[in-house]
Amino acid sequence: MKASDLFVKALENEGVEYIFGLPGEENLDLLESLRKSKIKFIVARHEQAAGFMAATYGRLTGKAGVALSTLGPGATNFVTAAAYAQLGGMPALFITGQKPIKKSKQGHFQIVATSDILRPVTKYTKVIISADAVAARVREAFRLAQGERPGAVHLELPEDIASDETEAKPFNISKGRRPVAEEKAITKAVGMIEAAKSPLILVGAGANRNLISKMLSQFIDESGIPFFNTQMGKGVVNENHPLYIGTAALSADDFVHCAIAAADLIINVGHDVIEKPPFFMDKTGRQKVIHINYLSAAVDEIYFPQLEVTGDIANALWQIKQRLKKQTRWNFKYFLGLKDKLDAHLREKADSDSFPVYPQRLVRDVREILSADDIVTLDNGMYKLWFARNYRAEAPNTLLLDNALATMGAGLPSAIAAGLVYPRKKILAVAGDGGFMMNSQELETAVREKIDLVVLIVNDGGYGMIKWKQAGMGFRSFGLNYKNPDFVKYAESYGAKGHRVARARDLQKYLGQSFAAGGVHLIDVPIDYAENKKVFDEELKKLTCDL
């Protein structure tokens, strides 16, 4: 068979359902092989968006999502998406085309060293130089993409290799088991937890994997130890749990940081230093940290755990849970008192009819309209902090935010992937007007593919988060404002439905109507970001940790 046919059969062998991308002339053999396969090819409108779709598919399923581009400019458009997958721990395979490598008739036209460009933002990158090597390269790429820590991989398939003949066949898939933590580490962890007076559990992005949610919930229920999470750890344990004391949306100066400061032991489950720090470690040694993760800790000036329990997280939690005995010395009264203060704080202005809409009202209305397992995909902007603090995620991977690369432009493409994976769930993309316009063309993809989703545009006519930071650093307002199109007409031009919020109470009404109607809907909601300064710069800066 042709190497391109073998490539596609190898992808089918890995369970690939979709490929997202934009092909070029260098991919035509591969495209023809795809046409004859069971794999659905989703034509995107930009390679970056296709990469975001593949990464989000990987995040939701645990199986590597796949994106395809041509050489040169198509391949370089993958860089941000590959970094998004790599830093976020999302398994994804990026396939790029290339001119013939055995004989060239066009000199160096469109040729860049794609593999060298993508190497810093992937786990693995290979140029396939032989048709016989296709099956092995595909198997290795998937093995690495899906293994801990998951991430991005890249394969380049030159045009002449794709058309070569081969007698090779796809590799059998062998599934390995992750190593478990050594007994001495488990024993020491149990001893440290039992010796503590006020232990606290931190749930990070690495805990957002299969089986961990169930085991961690059991660990919390049986031990009675309160927990908080990072932004990318939201939903691993239901945040309506009575022992949930908040999300570390900021690195300091929040209610949850009062609890962190009072804890003498942090049981850190799955946190990855690639994520924005949820807190800064105490260098005096008064507070101890246990690192429970698949991989050893990456130590830096703000993270230097005293004990590492390295191995399968779910198994480590189970082992600790089986040996751990509740201690009468444990005192969680202060933590739960802070939880009550935080809950009261988060309710403030959540029912305000003020217009433009307060962020607190926006988050509340979204939470009320969605069920526990419906999905919100966040782009990147100021609203991400509001959702991280105020939105109660009730199940894993139901609030998809990026606190690693933190790129703009991913919200809508991620929602498209979520809609393909979970066609029966409500899917809501929340994007600022700036981030939305970076990949707004994918509205056409969503409409063409008949995906049911709603896009909520948080409209402030500028780059809101940077404006907040610019003002907070004492600079005058400059360089961050722009004018937007008529978003309602813009949506309609793609065949979607557009709605504009004119009163605070319109938001939940339009959300309900849009989800009930099905199809692609866009809701333009003006936001009052004066609350950024009031809450984050004034109220929280004056926060006292006294109860």
Backbone hydrogen bonds, N-H to C=O, Kabsch-Sander energy under -0.5 kcal/mol:
donor,donor_aa,acceptor,acceptor_aa,energy
3,A,164,D,-2.5
4,S,162,A,-2.3
6,L,2,K,-2.2
7,F,3,A,-2.7
8,V,4,S,-2.1
9,K,5,D,-2.5
10,A,6,L,-2.6
11,L,7,F,-1.9
12,E,8,V,-2.6
13,N,9,K,-2.2
14,E,10,A,-1.0
14,E,11,L,-0.5
15,G,12,E,-1.7
16,V,11,L,-2.1
19,I,40,K,-2.1
20,F,66,V,-2.4
21,G,42,I,-2.2
22,L,68,L,-1.8
27,N,24,G,-1.9
28,L,25,E,-1.1
31,L,27,N,-3.0
32,E,28,L,-2.3
33,S,29,D,-2.1
34,L,30,L,-2.3
35,R,31,L,-2.2
36,K,32,E,-1.1
37,S,34,L,-1.9
40,K,17,E,-2.8
41,F,39,I,-0.5
42,I,19,I,-3.2
42,I,40,K,-0.6
43,V,41,F,-0.7
44,A,21,G,-1.6
44,A,42,I,-0.6
50,A,46,H,-2.1
51,G,47,E,-2.4
52,F,48,Q,-2.1
53,M,49,A,-2.3
54,A,50,A,-2.3
55,A,51,G,-2.5
56,T,52,F,-2.4
57,Y,53,M,-2.4
58,G,54,A,-2.1
59,R,55,A,-2.3
60,L,56,T,-2.3
61,T,57,Y,-2.1
62,G,58,G,-2.5
65,G,91,P,-2.0
67,A,93,L,-2.6
68,L,20,F,-2.5
69,S,95,I,-2.3
70,T,22,L,-0.6
74,G,71,L,-1.8
75,A,71,L,-0.6
76,T,72,G,-2.6
77,N,73,P,-1.3
78,F,75,A,-1.7
79,V,76,T,-1.4
82,A,78,F,-2.9
83,A,79,V,-2.3
84,Y,80,T,-2.2
85,A,81,A,-2.2
86,Q,82,A,-2.8
87,L,83,A,-2.8
88,G,84,Y,-1.6
89,G,85,A,-0.7
89,G,86,Q,-0.7
90,M,85,A,-2.8
92,A,151,G,-2.0
93,L,65,G,-3.4
94,F,153,V,-2.7
95,I,67,A,-3.0
95,I,93,L,-0.6
96,T,155,L,-2.3
97,G,69,S,-1.1
98,Q,157,L,-0.7
109,F,106,Q,-1.9
111,I,108,H,-1.8
112,V,110,Q,-0.6
114,T,112,V,-2.2
117,I,113,A,-2.2
118,L,114,T,-2.5
119,R,115,S,-1.3
121,V,118,L,-1.4
122,T,119,R,-1.3
123,K,152,A,-3.6
124,Y,152,A,-0.6
126,K,154,H,-1.8
128,I,126,K,-0.6
128,I,156,E,-2.8
129,I,127,V,-0.7
133,A,130,S,-1.3
134,V,131,A,-1.3
137,R,133,A,-2.3
138,V,134,V,-2.4
139,R,135,A,-2.3
140,E,136,A,-2.4
141,A,137,R,-2.3
142,F,138,V,-2.3
143,R,139,R,-2.4
144,L,140,E,-2.3
145,A,141,A,-2.5
146,Q,142,F,-2.3
147,G,143,R,-0.9
151,G,145,A,-1.7
153,V,92,A,-2.3
154,H,124,Y,-2.4
155,L,94,F,-2.3
156,E,126,K,-2.5
157,L,96,T,-2.7
157,L,155,L,-0.5
159,E,98,Q,-2.6
162,A,158,P,-2.3
163,S,159,E,-1.1
164,D,160,D,-0.5
164,D,161,I,-1.0
166,T,1,M,-2.4
174,S,172,N,-0.6
175,K,173,I,-0.5
176,G,174,S,-0.6
186,I,182,E,-1.7
187,T,183,E,-2.8
188,K,184,K,-2.3
189,A,185,A,-2.3
190,V,186,I,-2.5
191,G,187,T,-2.1
192,M,188,K,-2.5
193,I,189,A,-2.4
194,E,190,V,-2.6
195,A,191,G,-1.7
196,A,192,M,-0.9
196,A,193,I,-0.6
200,L,265,L,-2.1
201,I,226,P,-2.3
202,L,267,I,-2.7
203,V,228,F,-2.1
204,G,202,L,-0.6
204,G,269,V,-2.9
206,G,270,G,-3.1
207,A,204,G,-1.6
208,N,205,A,-2.0
209,R,207,A,-1.6
212,I,209,R,-0.8
213,S,209,R,-0.8
215,M,211,L,-1.8
216,L,212,I,-3.2
217,S,213,S,-2.3
218,Q,214,K,-1.9
219,F,215,M,-2.4
220,I,216,L,-2.4
221,D,217,S,-2.6
222,E,218,Q,-2.7
223,S,219,F,-2.1
224,G,220,I,-2.5
227,F,243,L,-2.3
228,F,201,I,-2.6
229,N,246,G,-1.4
230,T,203,V,-2.6
233,G,230,T,-0.8
234,K,231,Q,-1.1
235,G,237,V,-0.5
236,V,233,G,-1.5
239,E,393,A,-2.3
241,H,238,N,-1.6
244,Y,241,H,-1.9
245,I,227,F,-2.6
248,A,229,N,-2.9
249,A,247,T,-2.1
257,H,254,D,-0.9
258,C,254,D,-1.0
258,C,255,F,-1.0
259,A,255,F,-1.3
260,I,256,V,-2.2
261,A,257,H,-2.3
262,A,258,C,-1.4
263,A,259,A,-1.3
263,A,260,I,-0.5
264,D,198,S,-0.9
265,L,198,S,-0.8
266,I,288,K,-2.5
267,I,200,L,-3.2
267,I,265,L,-0.5
268,N,266,I,-1.0
268,N,290,I,-2.8
269,V,202,L,-3.2
269,V,267,I,-0.9
270,G,268,N,-0.8
270,G,292,I,-2.7
275,E,272,D,-2.2
276,K,403,N,-1.6
281,M,302,I,-1.6
283,K,281,M,-0.6
285,G,282,D,-1.0
288,K,264,D,-2.3
290,I,266,I,-2.7
291,H,289,V,-0.5
291,H,307,L,-3.4
292,I,268,N,-3.0
292,I,290,I,-0.7
293,N,291,H,-0.6
293,N,309,V,-1.7
299,V,297,A,-0.9
300,D,303,Y,-2.1
303,Y,300,D,-0.7
306,Q,289,V,-1.3
307,L,289,V,-1.5
309,V,291,H,-3.8
309,V,307,L,-0.5
310,T,308,E,-0.8
311,G,293,N,-2.4
311,G,309,V,-0.5
312,D,179,P,-2.2
316,A,312,D,-2.3
317,L,313,I,-2.6
318,W,314,A,-2.2
319,Q,315,N,-2.8
320,I,316,A,-2.5
321,K,317,L,-2.8
322,Q,318,W,-2.4
323,R,319,Q,-1.1
323,R,320,I,-0.5
324,L,320,I,-2.2
330,W,327,Q,-1.0
331,N,197,K,-2.5
336,L,332,F,-2.3
337,G,333,K,-1.7
338,L,334,Y,-2.2
339,K,335,F,-1.9
340,D,336,L,-1.6
341,K,337,G,-1.8
342,L,338,L,-2.9
343,D,339,K,-2.8
344,A,340,D,-2.0
345,H,341,K,-2.2
346,L,342,L,-2.7
347,R,343,D,-1.1
348,E,344,A,-0.7
348,E,345,H,-1.0
350,A,347,R,-1.7
352,S,349,K,-1.2
357,V,526,P,-1.6
362,L,358,Y,-2.1
363,V,359,P,-2.4
364,R,360,Q,-2.0
365,D,361,R,-2.6
366,V,362,L,-2.0
367,R,363,V,-2.5
368,E,364,R,-2.3
369,I,365,D,-1.4
370,L,366,V,-1.0
374,D,371,S,-1.1
375,I,426,K,-2.5
376,V,398,T,-2.8
377,T,428,L,-2.8
378,L,376,V,-0.5
378,L,400,L,-3.0
379,D,430,V,-2.7
381,G,379,D,-0.5
384,K,381,G,-1.7
385,L,381,G,-0.5
385,L,382,M,-1.2
386,W,382,M,-1.0
387,F,383,Y,-2.7
388,A,384,K,-2.5
389,R,385,L,-2.2
390,N,386,W,-2.8
391,Y,387,F,-2.0
392,R,390,N,-0.5
393,A,391,Y,-0.9
397,N,234,K,-0.5
398,T,395,A,-0.9
400,L,376,V,-3.1
401,L,399,L,-1.0
403,N,401,L,-0.7
410,A,407,T,-0.5
414,S,410,A,-2.3
415,A,411,G,-1.7
416,I,412,L,-2.0
417,A,413,P,-2.0
418,A,414,S,-2.4
419,G,415,A,-2.4
420,L,416,I,-1.6
421,V,417,A,-2.2
422,Y,418,A,-2.9
425,K,422,Y,-1.4
428,L,375,I,-2.7
429,A,454,V,-3.0
430,V,377,T,-2.8
430,V,428,L,-0.5
431,A,429,A,-0.6
431,A,456,L,-2.5
433,D,458,V,-1.5
436,F,432,G,-2.6
437,M,433,D,-1.4
438,M,434,G,-0.6
438,M,435,G,-0.9
439,N,435,G,-0.6
439,N,436,F,-1.3
442,E,439,N,-1.8
443,L,440,S,-2.1
444,E,441,Q,-1.4
445,T,441,Q,-0.5
446,A,442,E,-2.3
447,V,443,L,-2.5
448,R,444,E,-2.8
449,E,445,T,-2.3
450,K,447,V,-1.3
451,I,446,A,-2.3
453,L,451,I,-0.8
453,L,519,G,-1.6
454,V,427,I,-2.1
455,V,521,H,-3.0
456,L,429,A,-3.6
456,L,454,V,-0.6
457,I,455,V,-0.7
457,I,523,I,-2.9
458,V,431,A,-2.9
458,V,456,L,-0.7
459,N,457,I,-0.9
459,N,525,V,-2.4
460,D,458,V,-0.6
463,Y,480,L,-2.1
464,G,462,G,-1.5
467,K,463,Y,-2.1
468,W,464,G,-2.2
469,K,465,M,-2.1
470,Q,466,I,-3.0
471,A,467,K,-2.4
472,G,468,W,-2.2
473,M,469,K,-1.6
474,G,471,A,-1.7
475,F,470,Q,-2.2
482,Y,461,G,-1.7
487,F,485,P,-1.1
490,Y,486,D,-2.6
491,A,487,F,-2.5
492,E,488,V,-2.1
493,S,489,K,-2.0
494,Y,490,Y,-0.6
494,Y,491,A,-1.3
495,G,492,E,-1.3
496,A,491,A,-2.3
497,K,520,V,-2.4
499,H,522,L,-2.1
501,V,524,D,-2.7
504,A,353,D,-0.6
506,D,503,R,-1.8
507,L,503,R,-0.6
507,L,504,A,-1.2
509,K,505,R,-0.9
510,Y,506,D,-2.9
511,L,507,L,-2.3
512,G,508,Q,-2.5
513,Q,509,K,-2.4
514,S,510,Y,-2.5
515,F,511,L,-2.3
516,A,512,G,-2.0
517,A,513,Q,-2.0
518,G,514,S,-1.6
521,H,453,L,-2.0
521,H,519,G,-0.5
522,L,497,K,-2.7
523,I,455,V,-3.1
524,D,499,H,-2.9
525,V,457,I,-2.6
525,V,523,I,-0.7
527,I,459,N,-1.9
528,D,357,V,-2.8
529,Y,527,I,-0.9
531,E,528,D,-1.0
532,N,529,Y,-1.3
533,K,529,Y,-0.6
534,K,530,A,-1.7
535,V,531,E,-2.7
536,F,532,N,-2.0
537,D,532,N,-0.8
537,D,533,K,-0.9
538,E,533,K,-1.2
539,E,534,K,-2.6
540,L,535,V,-2.7
542,K,538,E,-1.4
543,L,540,L,-1.1
